[in-house]
Amino acid sequence: MTNKEKLTLKFLCLHCQKKKAYLISPHEICFALSKKYVLSTSEIDDIMVSLSRQNFIDFVVSDSKNGYFYCVNLKLAGQNFLFNEKQKKRNFALLVLRSCFLATVSFLFGVLLKTIFKE
């Protein structure tokens, strides 16, 4: 999954409630992601198709006088995306802390063994 897809899915998760369909224009998504990326509507279309293929969302394109909108509905994987991202960050932080702890303990154990067998 690319960074653009992740940011788009985060935006959709924050703006779409569970089990409800929402109308979102591609311009809203472009504006929300404009702080990091400059996206065209064709790129947004490709990202939405990609997220749909990965079973994160269901969407239908609907036309109106003001352009077209996406009717977006989050699937179960899309609903759990933010939670899974938090879990990944938490697990990575715990892995780093555990590695630092084990490195410190092994260093102290080595120093202790040196002092014992030095005499």
N, C-alpha and C positions, 0 to 999 in steps of 0.2 A: 504494500500500500504506500503510495507516495505521500509526501507532506501536504500537497494540495488536497488530496483526497481526505487525509486525516482532518485538516482544518475545516473542510466543507462538512464532513460528517459531524465534527464537534459543533459547528454552527447549527446544523439541522437538529442535533440532539438537544441543544439548549432551547431551540425555538419550537419544536414539535413535542407535544405531549404524547404519552403512551396511548396507543389504540385510537388516535384521532388523526384525521387527514387535515393538512394545512396547505393553503395556497401560498407559495413563495415565488417571487419573481427572480429570474437569474440576476437582475440588477441588484437586488438586495444581497444576494450571495457575493457578487463582485464587490459591492461596497463593504461588506463585512470582512472580506479577505484582502482588501486593498492596502491594509497596513503592512502586509508581508509580501503579497504577490499582486501583480497586475494580470487579471484574467479577462479573456474575451468570453462572450456568451457561448461561442462554439466550444471553448475549453470547458466551460461549466456543463454544457450538454454531455461532453465526453466523460467528465467526472461523474455525473449523475448516472449515466449508463453503466460505468464501471462499478459504482457503489451498488447499483441494482443487481448486477451480475454476481457480486460478492455476497448477496443476500443480506445487505444492511438495510435497504430501503425498497419500498415499492413507490413508483411515481408514474404519473400520467401527465402529459403535456396538455394544457387547456388554453385555447385562444380566447382573447377578449379584445375590446377596442384599444386598450392601452398596451398591447403586446401579448406575449404568452407567459403563462405561469406554470409552475410545477405543482401538482397536487401530490404532496409527499405524505407517506405513511411509513413509520419506522417498523421494521421487523424486529424480532427478538434480539438478534445480534446487534442491531442498531441501538436498541434500547439499553443494552448492556455495555455498549462501547466505552462510555465515560468511566464506568466502574472498572472495566478491564484495563483501561489505560492507567488508572490510579493504582491498581494492583501491580501492574508491571513496574511502575516507578517505585512502589513500596518494596517489592521483592528485590529490585536492583539495589536500593539503598541498604536493605538488610544484608545482602550479599557483600557489599563493600564493607559494611561495619563488621561483619563476621570475619572477613579476610583480614582486616586491620587488627582485630582482637587476636586472631590466631597468630598473626605475624609477631605481635607484641609478646604473647605468651611464649612462643618458640624462642624469641630473642632472650627473654628473661631466663628461660630454662637453660639456654646455651651459656649465658653468663654464670648462672648458678653452677653448672657442671664444670666450667672452667675454674671457678674459685675452689671447688671441692677437689678436683684432680690436679690442681696446680701445686699443691703442697706435697 
